[in-house]
Amino acid sequence: LFPLQGRSISGERGILFKIAIEKKEISGVIVTDFIERNDLNFIKEKGIPVVLIGNYYEGMDIVSIIPDFEFLGEEVTEELIDDGYKRIGVILGPLSQAKKLGAISLSVLFLKGYKKAIEKNGIEFEKNLIKETNYHQEEGEKCIKELLSLKNIPDAVIILDNKMVERAENINKGRIYIKSSHSYGFSDREIGEKAIETLEKLINGEIIFNNRIIIPYKEEKEENN
């Protein structure tokens, strides 16, 4: 578990990690954000077990621990529709980067659930209501400004990052109803424990047949430890 510069272990901050893998100085790796597919292949070729958290890759045989963001996206959107909102925007993470690498990220899953909810309710999907970010706080302001500049502004917006919610509220001034996806929680403890438990099994030579382990959301907010 190592902080990278960018999305590759080839960067300046990743070089120590890369050397440790080459020398097989580590027994296993947990990846908590999507990275270059070549890096994952490099780790696997060295025979080091890998567990992903929050992402999985098309066509790659790697175990992933996935908070159920597809269901979350559908649930949050449905709740807004039930409350009378019809034009619902979403501010989420870097979709295009994930898709370029063939990664199915939490943002990709959330958007899938969002689309499912609006289609089910006969609402047309509008691409200009979807804003992707790199989860920088100031991007909350930028995205809300872009949504407010539309000829027909949304009546509600879902934001996946709490800090971006705060920055967006500064600009919004109550014009659009802002909904944080964090009103629904996932247990960080459960996700972490499941990742460690799974990695230990792989290190011990056990075969994991289920490559996608789904962690359900909790309606009541849990305190993350």
N, C-alpha and C positions, 0 to 999 in steps of 0.2 A: 504494500500500500504506500505509494510514493507520489509526491506532488510533481506534476509535469509542467513544462512550459509549452503551451500549445496542446496539440492532440497527438504528439508523438514522443517516444522515448529517445529520439535522436537529438532533441534540443539540449541546450546547455545544462538545464537542471535535470534532464533525464539520463545523462551520461553515466552517472554512478549506478543508477538502476540497471541500465543496459549491461554494464560491466558485471554487476552482480548476477545477472541472468546468464551471461556468457560463461562465467566461472561456476555457475550452479551453486552460488552461495546462499540462495534462498530456496525454501521448500515449496512455496506456493504464492500466488498473486491474487489479490482482490482488486478489481478495476471498478471504480465508482463513477466514471464518466466515459462517454464513448471516445475511443482513440482509433488511430490508423489500423486497418485490418492487417497490414504487414507486420505491425508490432505484435499483435495477438498471435499471428502465425509464427513469428520469431520465438515467442515464449513457449508456444506449444511444441515447436521443433526441438527445443532444448529439453522436452519432457517434463516441464514444470506445470503442475495443475493450475488452472485459472478459474475463478468465479467472477462473474459480472454482476454488478448491482445497478438496476435501473435501465439497462439496455440489453438488447440481444441483436445478433447479426444474421442476416439472411444467408443461409447456406453454410453456417459455421457451427461445428459441433462443440459448443461451449455452454456450460451450465450458467443460467442467469436467474437472479433473484429479482422479481418484478413486482413492485407495488402496483395494484390494479388500477392504473391511471385511465385505461379505456373505460372501465365502469365508472370511475370518478368523473371523467369528462361528460359521460352521458347523464349521470346523476345530477351534477351541478347545473347543467344546461336544462334538464327537465324541470328542476326546481324553479329556475327563472321563468321558463315558459308557463309553468303552472301559476306563477305570480303575475302573469300578464305581459311579460317582456317578449318581443318577437324578433327585434333586430339585435342580436347578441354578438358582440365582438369578443375576441380572445387575444391576450398578450401572453406569449409563451416563449420557450427557449429556441435554440438555433435549429430549426427544422431542416433547412437546406444543407447545412453541414452534415447533419446526421444522415440524410438521404444520400448525399454524395458518397459517404463511406459505407452505405448499405446497412447503417445501424437503425434499429427501431428504438428510439429514445422515448422517455416518458412524455415529452411534448408531442411526439408523433402519435403515441397511444391516446393521449388526452384529446387531440384533435379528431382522432378516429371516433371516439365516444361522442364528442360534440356533434360531429356530422350525423352520427346515427340518431341522436336525439332530435335534431332539427328536421331531418328527412322524415322521421316517424310522425312528426307534427305538421308536415306539409309546408315547411319553411324552406325557402330557396337558399342555398349556400352562396355567400358573397365573399369572394377572396379578399376584397379590400377591407373586410372587417377583421382579418387575421393578421396580427403583427408579431414577427419573430424578433428575439433579442438574444444577447449573450449573458443575460441576467445581471447586467450592470444597473445599479439603482437609478441612474439618470435616464436610462432608456424608458422607464415608466413615464416620465414627463414627456419625452419625445413621442412615444407611441400615442399617448392621450391627445397630444396636440394634433397629431396626424388624423386621429379619429374625429376630433372636434372640427377639423377643417373640411370634412366631407360634406357634400351638399345635403345628404340625408344621414345625420349622425345616428349611431346606435343608441338604443335606449338603455342598454346594460353592457358591461364589459367584465369578463372573467380574467383575473390576473393570477399567474401561477407562483409569483414570488412576493412575499409579504413586504419586503423593503421597497420593491417597485410600486406596491399598492400605496405606500405612504407618499412617495414622490408624485405618483399620478394624482392623488387627492389634492395636492397643493395646486395643481394646474386646473383640475376638473371643476372645483367649486360647486359640486352638486349637480352639474348639468347632465351627467351620465351616472346611472347607478353602477357602482363598482362592487364586484363580488370577488372576494379572495377564495381561491380553491382550498386554502388552509382552514376553512371552517369545517372541513372534513380532514381527519387525521390518519396518518399511518404510524405505526409504532416503530421508531428508529431502532429500539432495542430488539424487537422481533426480527427486523430485517438484518441487523448486524449479527445476531445470534445464528440465524439461519445460514448466513454467508459463511461464518466460521465453521459451523457444524458440517456444511456441505464440503468446504475446502478440506477439512480434516479427513472426511471420508475418501476424497479423491487422493490425498497424500498417502493414505493407508491402502490404496489400490482398489477401493470399491468402485463399482461401475454405477453411475447415476443414469437411470434410463429416462427420467423426466428432465429435459433440458431447460424447461421453463417453470420455475417455482413461483406461483402467484401469491402475493401477500395481500389479504383483503383490507379495505379501509375501515376505520372505526368512526362511527357517527359522532360519538362524544370525543372531544379533543383530549388527547393524552399528553401528559407532560413528557417531553422528549429528554431522555437521560443519556 
